[in-house]
């Protein structure tokens, strides 16, 4: 246990937060005609009126500048069948031009940002505000359009104690 005002060990911090189950999403955008994406579990709703969501983006990833530059982005909520994609888009340094090779996507109807086919749901957003958040930027987006996938087994992909896991389904 840490005393008030004391320093927090980063390993202890990770362990404590790893016990909070979170959904897994892929955030995508387009910058200068190049599609960018990243796996994100720091995603949540903010407001119903107006409809707002937020995602936290690490300063050190390509996606950071791409999403801030573009101002439009999409979030695909992943099903358990998307584990491979979650792992793929969580890796830094992957080939920028081939990162979507073999990935079934469709352009979002309002922004054209890639939406993962077969996602449990998806949202297209316009950046509404950004806030500093330590080594991340908190990006708040106004939802412009959304949709739900038609799935036979809608088990959600979650992250818990450092592992992807399935939640729900039929």
Secondary structure, 3 states (H helix, E strand, C coil): CCCCCCCCCHHHHHHHHHCCCEECEEEEEEECCEEEEEEECCEEEEECCCCEEEEEEECCCHHHHHHHHHCEEEEEECEHHHHHHHHHHHCCCCCCCCCCCCCCEEECCCCCCEEECCCCEEEEEEEEEEEEECCEEEEEEEEEEEEECCCCCCCEEEEECCEEEEECCC
